[in-house]
Amino acid sequence: MVKYPEKREKVLGLNRKKEKWLPVLLVLVLLTGISAFAFRDKVFRINLTDSSVATLRVDGLFCPACPPKVKAALEKIPGVISADVELATERAIVRFDQEKVSPRVFEKTISELGNGGYHGTVLVVRKGTKG
């Protein structure tokens, strides 16, 4: 047993100074992350009223692996903002910039996918306020 209280504190680590900056830093990091998530629409805003939306019928969608493949191909096209492909309805909804790309490019891209088993047909195009 240690008789001297100084040695006891040193051995057990009781006399260490508590670092007060660590909890403050954690709180700041959490608040920054929460506020960035809460205001992401205002910070990373895309003016969606200026974009057009095309609805396509996609023939050849038979398995759950098909929609992600078609979606990835559509989103690689310059000017496409987002694409959503649904297996159940065999539809693709593509939001795009009408000044950069035409809906006919979507048909061509879908038809060239894989072994040519897919076929895209433009059903409806809603134009944005631009142009």
Helices and strands as residue ranges (DSSP letters): H 5-12, H 21-38, H 40-43, G 48-50, E 52-59, H 66-75, E 80-86, E 91-96, H 103-111, E 119-126
